[in-house]
Amino acid sequence: MSDELPEGQHMKRSCRMAALHKEEGEVEYTRYIVPALLLAGWIVGCGVMVYIVFS
């Protein structure tokens, strides 16, 4: 029995390992994307509602 993986399995394993080991800067950057988008959407939504109500 050998430790060699079939071609497809090796590719899946390397992709999974790459996904687990992200660089620290990338993790910090992606950590704030969702809250920033939610905040921006909330502000824009409030602005649109104020415009609709008072126009």
Secondary structure, DSSP 8 states (H G I E B T S, - for coil): --S---HHHHHHHHHHHHHHS--HHHHHHHHTHHHHHHHHHHHHHHHHHHHHHH-
